[in-house]
Amino acid sequence: TTGNVDVSSGTPFTGGEEFVFVFTDDNGVEQNKVVTITGDGSTLEDYNHFVNGFNSTTNGIPAKYLASKKSDGTLLIQNTINSSDKFKLLLQGVNKILYRS
C-alpha cells in the first residue's frame, strides 16, 4: 500500500529531529531505530540526508530496508526481501507523513 497521511495539527520538522523506524527482527522482537535529519526538510539536500541516514549501516536498520525517492517526489521505504513485511516510520511534529508499508 502506498499513501499519504495528513497530520495537519503538526508542524514541519526541524534540524536534529529524530525519526524512529520500527520493525520486527528475525527473532520476532520489535526493534526501534533512530534516524536524525538536518535541515527542515524543505530542500533536496535535506531529503537526501534523510534517505542517506536511513540507508546507513551505522543506525542498526537492516540493509534489506531501503529508502529512496519516487518519481513523484515522495518517499519510498520498502523491504527489498519481503514485500508483505510490516513496519512503521514514526515522525513526530510533521504536517504530512509519506509512507509505504
TITIKE-390835 format. One record per atom (N, C-alpha, C): x negated, y negated, z negated; residue in one letter; atom name. Coordinates in Angstrom, 3 decimals, always signed. Example, Ala and Ser with C-alpha at 12.3 -4.5 7.8 and 13.67 -1.06 7.14 Angstrom:
BEGIN
(atom (-13.190; +5.690; -7.800); 'A'; 'N') (atom (-12.300; +4.500; -7.800); 'A'; 'CA') (atom (-13.200; +3.300; -7.800); 'A'; 'C') (atom (-12.850; +2.250; -7.080); 'S'; 'N') (atom (-13.670; +1.060; -7.140); 'S'; 'CA') (atom (-12.900; -0.030; -7.870); 'S'; 'C') 
This chain:
BEGIN
(atom (-0.847; +1.187; +0.000); 'T'; 'N') (atom (+0.000; +0.000; +0.000); 'T'; 'CA') (atom (-0.879; -1.231; +0.000); 'T'; 'C') (atom (-0.563; -2.191; +0.810); 'T'; 'N') (atom (-1.270; -3.464; +0.814); 'T'; 'CA') (atom (-0.249; -4.551; +0.532); 'T'; 'C') (atom (-0.606; -5.515; -0.297); 'G'; 'N') (atom (+0.372; -6.557; -0.586); 'G'; 'CA') (atom (-0.211; -7.696; -1.376); 'G'; 'C') (atom (+0.598; -8.702; -1.598); 'N'; 'N') (atom (+0.220; -9.870; -2.382); 'N'; 'CA') (atom (+1.158; -9.988; -3.572); 'N'; 'C') (atom (+0.609; -10.312; -4.701); 'V'; 'N') (atom (+1.431; -10.572; -5.875); 'V'; 'CA') (atom (+1.223; -12.026; -6.254); 'V'; 'C') (atom (+2.287; -12.803; -6.249); 'D'; 'N') (atom (+2.188; -14.222; -6.591); 'D'; 'CA') (atom (+2.361; -14.384; -8.092); 'D'; 'C') (atom (+1.338; -14.925; -8.748); 'V'; 'N') (atom (+1.411; -15.168; -10.183); 'V'; 'CA') (atom (+1.344; -16.682; -10.351); 'V'; 'C') (atom (+2.452; -17.338; -10.039); 'S'; 'N') (atom (+2.427; -18.799; -9.899); 'S'; 'CA') (atom (+2.197; -19.538; -11.206); 'S'; 'C') (atom (+2.321; -18.866; -12.347); 'S'; 'N') (atom (+2.088; -19.556; -13.614); 'S'; 'CA') (atom (+0.604; -19.664; -13.937); 'S'; 'C') (atom (-0.251; -18.988; -13.153); 'G'; 'N') (atom (-1.683; -19.034; -13.424); 'G'; 'CA') (atom (-2.340; -20.254; -12.816); 'G'; 'C') (atom (-3.627; -20.390; -13.046); 'T'; 'N') (atom (-4.407; -21.470; -12.462); 'T'; 'CA') (atom (-5.550; -20.842; -11.672); 'T'; 'C') (atom (-6.114; -21.566; -10.696); 'P'; 'N') (atom (-7.219; -20.989; -9.931); 'P'; 'CA') (atom (-8.381; -20.597; -10.838); 'P'; 'C') (atom (-9.061; -19.499; -10.477); 'F'; 'N') (atom (-10.180; -19.085; -11.307); 'F'; 'CA') (atom (-11.346; -20.034; -11.130); 'F'; 'C') (atom (-12.214; -20.069; -12.121); 'T'; 'N') (atom (-13.374; -20.949; -12.099); 'T'; 'CA') (atom (-14.640; -20.124; -12.265); 'T'; 'C') (atom (-15.773; -20.761; -12.007); 'G'; 'N') (atom (-17.051; -20.074; -12.061); 'G'; 'CA') (atom (-17.306; -19.395; -13.394); 'G'; 'C') (atom (-17.882; -18.212; -13.333); 'G'; 'N') (atom (-18.226; -17.470; -14.535); 'G'; 'CA') (atom (-17.104; -16.612; -15.079); 'G'; 'C') (atom (-15.902; -16.675; -14.466); 'E'; 'N') (atom (-14.805; -15.852; -14.956); 'E'; 'CA') (atom (-15.039; -14.403; -14.583); 'E'; 'C') (atom (-14.481; -13.532; -15.412); 'E'; 'N') (atom (-14.675; -12.110; -15.215); 'E'; 'CA') (atom (-13.435; -11.457; -14.635); 'E'; 'C') (atom (-13.645; -10.576; -13.691); 'F'; 'N') (atom (-12.607; -9.768; -13.081); 'F'; 'CA') (atom (-12.863; -8.340; -13.527); 'F'; 'C') (atom (-11.836; -7.659; -13.992); 'V'; 'N') (atom (-12.004; -6.311; -14.519); 'V'; 'CA') (atom (-11.436; -5.297; -13.532); 'V'; 'C') (atom (-12.256; -4.321; -13.176); 'F'; 'N') (atom (-11.835; -3.241; -12.288); 'F'; 'CA') (atom (-11.647; -1.994; -13.147); 'F'; 'C') (atom (-10.451; -1.403; -13.079); 'V'; 'N') (atom (-10.117; -0.246; -13.907); 'V'; 'CA') (atom (-9.884; +0.958; -13.001); 'V'; 'C') (atom (-10.577; +2.041; -13.299); 'F'; 'N') (atom (-10.434; +3.270; -12.518); 'F'; 'CA') (atom (-10.599; +4.462; -13.454); 'F'; 'C') (atom (-10.204; +5.623; -12.988); 'T'; 'N') (atom (-10.368; +6.853; -13.749); 'T'; 'CA') (atom (-11.564; +7.605; -13.200); 'T'; 'C') (atom (-12.522; +7.935; -14.084); 'D'; 'N') (atom (-13.735; +8.612; -13.621); 'D'; 'CA') (atom (-13.485; +10.097; -13.369); 'D'; 'C') (atom (-14.531; +10.813; -12.967); 'D'; 'N') (atom (-14.403; +12.228; -12.604); 'D'; 'CA') (atom (-13.998; +13.102; -13.788); 'D'; 'C') (atom (-14.171; +12.603; -15.011); 'N'; 'N') (atom (-13.788; +13.351; -16.205); 'N'; 'CA') (atom (-12.388; +12.993; -16.686); 'N'; 'C') (atom (-11.673; +12.153; -15.916); 'G'; 'N') (atom (-10.322; +11.767; -16.294); 'G'; 'CA') (atom (-10.251; +10.655; -17.323); 'G'; 'C') (atom (-11.362; +9.970; -17.560); 'V'; 'N') (atom (-11.421; +8.890; -18.546); 'V'; 'CA') (atom (-11.297; +7.544; -17.831); 'V'; 'C') (atom (-10.402; +6.684; -18.342); 'E'; 'N') (atom (-10.231; +5.361; -17.732); 'E'; 'CA') (atom (-11.430; +4.482; -18.063); 'E'; 'C') (atom (-11.996; +3.877; -17.054); 'Q'; 'N') (atom (-13.169; +3.011; -17.196); 'Q'; 'CA') (atom (-12.800; +1.576; -16.829); 'Q'; 'C') (atom (-13.366; +0.602; -17.557); 'N'; 'N') (atom (-13.177; -0.817; -17.272); 'N'; 'CA') (atom (-14.536; -1.417; -16.945); 'N'; 'C') (atom (-14.702; -1.904; -15.737); 'K'; 'N') (atom (-15.964; -2.510; -15.317); 'K'; 'CA') (atom (-15.715; -3.965; -14.941); 'K'; 'C') (atom (-16.671; -4.819; -15.277); 'V'; 'N') (atom (-16.506; -6.259; -15.128); 'V'; 'CA') (atom (-17.308; -6.779; -13.934); 'V'; 'C') (atom (-16.662; -7.632; -13.129); 'V'; 'N') (atom (-17.350; -8.354; -12.057); 'V'; 'CA') (atom (-17.203; -9.840; -12.367); 'V'; 'C') (atom (-18.320; -10.566; -12.442); 'T'; 'N') (atom (-18.285; -12.008; -12.715); 'T'; 'CA') (atom (-18.488; -12.757; -11.404); 'T'; 'C') (atom (-17.722; -13.825; -11.229); 'I'; 'N') (atom (-17.816; -14.600; -9.989); 'I'; 'CA') (atom (-18.236; -16.032; -10.295); 'I'; 'C') (atom (-18.997; -16.615; -9.382); 'T'; 'N') (atom (-19.370; -18.020; -9.499); 'T'; 'CA') (atom (-18.472; -18.831; -8.585); 'T'; 'C') (atom (-18.440; -20.121; -8.796); 'G'; 'N') (atom (-17.614; -20.986; -7.960); 'G'; 'CA') (atom (-16.142; -20.857; -8.305); 'G'; 'C') (atom (-15.293; -21.492; -7.506); 'D'; 'N') (atom (-13.856; -21.480; -7.794); 'D'; 'CA') (atom (-13.077; -20.628; -6.802); 'D'; 'C') (atom (-13.788; -19.893; -5.963); 'G'; 'N') (atom (-13.115; -19.015; -5.015); 'G'; 'CA') (atom (-12.603; -19.702; -3.771); 'G'; 'C') (atom (-12.889; -20.989; -3.626); 'S'; 'N') (atom (-12.322; -21.734; -2.505); 'S'; 'CA') (atom (-13.194; -21.694; -1.259); 'S'; 'C') (atom (-14.419; -21.212; -1.389); 'T'; 'N') (atom (-15.309; -21.197; -0.236); 'T'; 'CA') (atom (-15.667; -19.767; +0.159); 'T'; 'C') (atom (-16.144; -19.604; +1.375); 'L'; 'N') (atom (-16.578; -18.296; +1.850); 'L'; 'CA') (atom (-17.722; -17.767; +0.986); 'L'; 'C') (atom (-18.591; -18.669; +0.526); 'E'; 'N') (atom (-19.701; -18.256; -0.340); 'E'; 'CA') (atom (-19.176; -17.636; -1.637); 'E'; 'C') (atom (-18.153; -18.257; -2.240); 'D'; 'N') (atom (-17.552; -17.710; -3.462); 'D'; 'CA') (atom (-16.961; -16.330; -3.185); 'D'; 'C') (atom (-16.278; -16.224; -2.078); 'Y'; 'N') (atom (-15.626; -14.968; -1.688); 'Y'; 'CA') (atom (-16.679; -13.879; -1.505); 'Y'; 'C') (atom (-17.743; -14.215; -0.781); 'N'; 'N') (atom (-18.807; -13.250; -0.541); 'N'; 'CA') (atom (-19.502; -12.858; -1.837); 'N'; 'C') (atom (-19.624; -13.802; -2.785); 'H'; 'N') (atom (-20.245; -13.489; -4.071); 'H'; 'CA') (atom (-19.428; -12.432; -4.807); 'H'; 'C') (atom (-18.088; -12.573; -4.757); 'F'; 'N') (atom (-17.239; -11.571; -5.403); 'F'; 'CA') (atom (-17.415; -10.210; -4.730); 'F'; 'C') (atom (-17.358; -10.174; -3.397); 'V'; 'N') (atom (-17.495; -8.907; -2.665); 'V'; 'CA') (atom (-18.844; -8.264; -2.977); 'V'; 'C') (atom (-19.907; -9.060; -2.952); 'N'; 'N') (atom (-21.243; -8.524; -3.236); 'N'; 'CA') (atom (-21.364; -8.062; -4.682); 'N'; 'C') (atom (-20.761; -8.819; -5.610); 'G'; 'N') (atom (-20.792; -8.434; -7.017); 'G'; 'CA') (atom (-20.040; -7.148; -7.267); 'G'; 'C') (atom (-18.903; -7.003; -6.589); 'F'; 'N') (atom (-18.106; -5.785; -6.730); 'F'; 'CA') (atom (-18.873; -4.587; -6.176); 'F'; 'C') (atom (-19.522; -4.761; -5.032); 'N'; 'N') (atom (-20.207; -3.656; -4.367); 'N'; 'CA') (atom (-21.593; -3.367; -4.948); 'N'; 'C') (atom (-22.059; -4.189; -5.885); 'S'; 'N') (atom (-23.360; -3.965; -6.514); 'S'; 'CA') (atom (-23.348; -2.670; -7.311); 'S'; 'C') (atom (-24.454; -1.951; -7.289); 'T'; 'N') (atom (-24.534; -0.716; -8.071); 'T'; 'CA') (atom (-24.856; -0.985; -9.537); 'T'; 'C') (atom (-25.118; -2.230; -9.897); 'T'; 'N') (atom (-25.516; -2.535; -11.276); 'T'; 'CA') (atom (-24.331; -2.759; -12.210); 'T'; 'C') (atom (-23.112; -2.849; -11.686); 'N'; 'N') (atom (-21.968; -3.136; -12.546); 'N'; 'CA') (atom (-21.246; -1.874; -13.015); 'N'; 'C') (atom (-21.693; -0.703; -12.565); 'G'; 'N') (atom (-21.098; +0.543; -13.019); 'G'; 'CA') (atom (-19.889; +1.012; -12.230); 'G'; 'C') (atom (-19.485; +0.252; -11.208); 'I'; 'N') (atom (-18.374; +0.687; -10.352); 'I'; 'CA') (atom (-18.931; +1.697; -9.354); 'I'; 'C') (atom (-18.357; +2.894; -9.288); 'P'; 'N') (atom (-18.881; +3.909; -8.356); 'P'; 'CA') (atom (-18.902; +3.394; -6.921); 'P'; 'C') (atom (-19.916; +3.818; -6.169); 'A'; 'N') (atom (-20.111; +3.342; -4.800); 'A'; 'CA') (atom (-18.958; +3.726; -3.874); 'A'; 'C') (atom (-18.145; +4.715; -4.286); 'K'; 'N') (atom (-17.015; +5.103; -3.423); 'K'; 'CA') (atom (-15.957; +4.015; -3.341); 'K'; 'C') (atom (-15.947; +3.071; -4.300); 'Y'; 'N') (atom (-15.036; +1.922; -4.236); 'Y'; 'CA') (atom (-15.737; +0.798; -3.495); 'Y'; 'C') (atom (-15.095; +0.280; -2.460); 'L'; 'N') (atom (-15.732; -0.722; -1.616); 'L'; 'CA') (atom (-14.824; -1.931; -1.447); 'L'; 'C') (atom (-15.378; -3.109; -1.667); 'A'; 'N') (atom (-14.647; -4.361; -1.434); 'A'; 'CA') (atom (-15.121; -4.951; -0.118); 'A'; 'C') (atom (-14.173; -5.463; +0.664); 'S'; 'N') (atom (-14.509; -6.098; +1.931); 'S'; 'CA') (atom (-13.449; -7.140; +2.257); 'S'; 'C') (atom (-13.694; -7.884; +3.317); 'K'; 'N') (atom (-12.761; -8.914; +3.752); 'K'; 'CA') (atom (-12.009; -8.422; +4.974); 'K'; 'C') (atom (-10.669; -8.435; +4.880); 'K'; 'N') (atom (-9.848; -8.027; +6.026); 'K'; 'CA') (atom (-9.862; -9.119; +7.080); 'K'; 'C') (atom (-9.430; -8.778; +8.280); 'S'; 'N') (atom (-9.446; -9.734; +9.382); 'S'; 'CA') (atom (-8.553; -10.944; +9.124); 'S'; 'C') (atom (-7.523; -10.781; +8.270); 'D'; 'N') (atom (-6.658; -11.924; +7.961); 'D'; 'CA') (atom (-7.165; -12.741; +6.782); 'D'; 'C') (atom (-8.369; -12.406; +6.283); 'G'; 'N') (atom (-8.987; -13.193; +5.226); 'G'; 'CA') (atom (-8.696; -12.706; +3.822); 'G'; 'C') (atom (-7.822; -11.706; +3.656); 'T'; 'N') (atom (-7.513; -11.207; +2.320); 'T'; 'CA') (atom (-8.528; -10.155; +1.888); 'T'; 'C') (atom (-8.534; -9.892; +0.605); 'L'; 'N') (atom (-9.469; -8.948; +0.004); 'L'; 'CA') (atom (-8.955; -7.529; +0.153); 'L'; 'C') (atom (-9.838; -6.618; +0.539); 'L'; 'N') (atom (-9.509; -5.207; +0.636); 'L'; 'CA') (atom (-10.428; -4.451; -0.309); 'L'; 'C') (atom (-9.837; -3.728; -1.252); 'I'; 'N') (atom (-10.604; -2.833; -2.117); 'I'; 'CA') (atom (-10.039; -1.439; -1.885); 'I'; 'C') (atom (-10.912; -0.493; -1.598); 'Q'; 'N') (atom (-10.431; +0.849; -1.302); 'Q'; 'CA') (atom (-11.376; +1.905; -1.852); 'Q'; 'C') (atom (-10.827; +3.083; -2.092); 'N'; 'N') (atom (-11.616; +4.250; -2.429); 'N'; 'CA') (atom (-11.941; +4.922; -1.094); 'N'; 'C') (atom (-13.206; +4.952; -0.721); 'T'; 'N') (atom (-13.595; +5.466; +0.581); 'T'; 'CA') (atom (-13.569; +6.992; +0.641); 'T'; 'C') (atom (-13.410; +7.640; -0.516); 'I'; 'N') (atom (-13.385; +9.102; -0.576); 'I'; 'CA') (atom (-11.951; +9.626; -0.666); 'I'; 'C') (atom (-11.118; +8.949; -1.471); 'N'; 'N') (atom (-9.765; +9.431; -1.747); 'N'; 'CA') (atom (-8.779; +8.281; -1.603); 'N'; 'C') (atom (-8.088; +8.213; -0.472); 'S'; 'N') (atom (-7.204; +7.077; -0.201); 'S'; 'CA') (atom (-5.971; +7.055; -1.107); 'S'; 'C') (atom (-5.660; +8.159; -1.792); 'S'; 'N') (atom (-4.496; +8.181; -2.683); 'S'; 'CA') (atom (-4.865; +7.842; -4.124); 'S'; 'C') (atom (-6.113; +7.482; -4.365); 'D'; 'N') (atom (-6.576; +7.138; -5.707); 'D'; 'CA') (atom (-5.866; +5.891; -6.216); 'D'; 'C') (atom (-5.630; +5.840; -7.524); 'K'; 'N') (atom (-5.002; +4.676; -8.149); 'K'; 'CA') (atom (-6.056; +3.923; -8.950); 'K'; 'C') (atom (-6.067; +2.607; -8.815); 'F'; 'N') (atom (-6.966; +1.772; -9.598); 'F'; 'CA') (atom (-6.340; +0.408; -9.766); 'F'; 'C') (atom (-6.937; -0.411; -10.645); 'K'; 'N') (atom (-6.400; -1.735; -10.940); 'K'; 'CA') (atom (-7.518; -2.765; -10.870); 'K'; 'C') (atom (-7.188; -3.936; -10.370); 'L'; 'N') (atom (-8.087; -5.088; -10.402); 'L'; 'CA') (atom (-7.382; -6.147; -11.233); 'L'; 'C') (atom (-7.936; -6.447; -12.393); 'L'; 'N') (atom (-7.291; -7.365; -13.323); 'L'; 'CA') (atom (-7.912; -8.746; -13.181); 'L'; 'C') (atom (-7.111; -9.695; -12.724); 'L'; 'N') (atom (-7.548; -11.066; -12.526); 'L'; 'CA') (atom (-6.722; -11.966; -13.424); 'L'; 'C') (atom (-7.356; -12.634; -14.366); 'Q'; 'N') (atom (-6.611; -13.497; -15.273); 'Q'; 'CA') (atom (-6.727; -14.944; -14.827); 'Q'; 'C') (atom (-5.605; -15.653; -14.886); 'G'; 'N') (atom (-5.624; -17.087; -14.612); 'G'; 'CA') (atom (-5.775; -17.438; -13.150); 'G'; 'C') (atom (-5.205; -16.644; -12.269); 'V'; 'N') (atom (-5.277; -16.975; -10.848); 'V'; 'CA') (atom (-3.876; -17.154; -10.289); 'V'; 'C') (atom (-3.760; -17.884; -9.195); 'N'; 'N') (atom (-2.466; -18.139; -8.577); 'N'; 'CA') (atom (-1.962; -16.964; -7.763); 'N'; 'C') (atom (-2.856; -16.214; -7.190); 'K'; 'N') (atom (-2.446; -15.127; -6.310); 'K'; 'CA') (atom (-3.418; -13.971; -6.462); 'K'; 'C') (atom (-2.880; -12.769; -6.493); 'I'; 'N') (atom (-3.691; -11.564; -6.534); 'I'; 'CA') (atom (-3.502; -10.847; -5.210); 'I'; 'C') (atom (-4.600; -10.600; -4.504); 'L'; 'N') (atom (-4.560; -9.870; -3.245); 'L'; 'CA') (atom (-5.159; -8.509; -3.525); 'L'; 'C') (atom (-4.444; -7.446; -3.223); 'Y'; 'N') (atom (-4.917; -6.128; -3.649); 'Y'; 'CA') (atom (-4.540; -5.032; -2.665); 'Y'; 'C') (atom (-5.190; -3.901; -2.845); 'R'; 'N') (atom (-4.806; -2.677; -2.161); 'R'; 'CA') (atom (-5.019; -1.551; -3.158); 'R'; 'C') (atom (-4.062; -0.657; -3.286); 'S'; 'N') (atom (-4.261; +0.488; -4.179); 'S'; 'CA') (atom (-3.755; +1.750; -3.507); 'S'; 'C') 
